[in-house]
Amino acid sequence: MAVGPDDEELVRRALAYPYDPPAGSFVQVGERTLPVPPEEIDIGGRRALLAYGANASPEALTRKLAHLPPEPIAALRVALRGWDVVYSAHVTRYGSVPAAVVASPGTVANVHLVFPSDAQLEAIAATEGQNYRLEQLADLSATYEIGGEGPREIDAFISVHGPLLVDGAPVALAAIPAADRVFPESTTPQIIDRVRAALTPDLTVPEFVLHHVKRGGLRPLPPLC
């Protein structure tokens, strides 16, 4: 399969997941990322949505909300206790292996809470397709980066496929920092290559990505050895 210049952006998008979520809190307004001090961010009584992958990235939020009138969406950095961010057992329609969250006692993952309007939540949900379901997680323990406890009940998109298992265990996203992590880590290019080698060893990584872009993804992925 030939990979032409027009395909390069598709391959970049797949390999770049989760698109460099900022290390701190921010407000996204259209294409503008505002590094607003977290104590000055007004969440306006909106419900919290756990953003542990692309939904915490300005690049992804810009893309997902591009059809809406520009409206601020706040993203507050939190330390989430008892959970970790791992790869999901599916390939997306844009050829990447995305994130899932799993319980991990003792782990503290550095993620974001975003506070979308109803229209923004609807737009974000539309991008999750049939691979995630929106759930309400209760009794969570999340601490804001400026101190103080976050909400105990948080909305979250949960992978319907569960975590990708490699050698019998989930694999954490190296791009998402966590303390006391128990799962092995991998970068997205590394995990895509691992999936490619197991399923379609005759394809290169760019060919693998474009193959799944054309077929609209793959779900679910089998455990890998």
Protein Blocks (a to p, Z undefined) as FASTA:
>chain_A
ZZdfklmmmmmmmmmpgghaafbdcddehjbccdddfklpcgkhpacdddfblmlpfklm
mmmmmmpccddddddddddehiacddddbddfkopacddddddehiacddddddddfklm
mmmmmmnmmmbccdddehiacddfkgpjddfbdcddddfkbpadeehiacddfklgcehi
abdcddfklmmmmmmmmmmmmbcfklmmmmmmmnopaadddddZZ
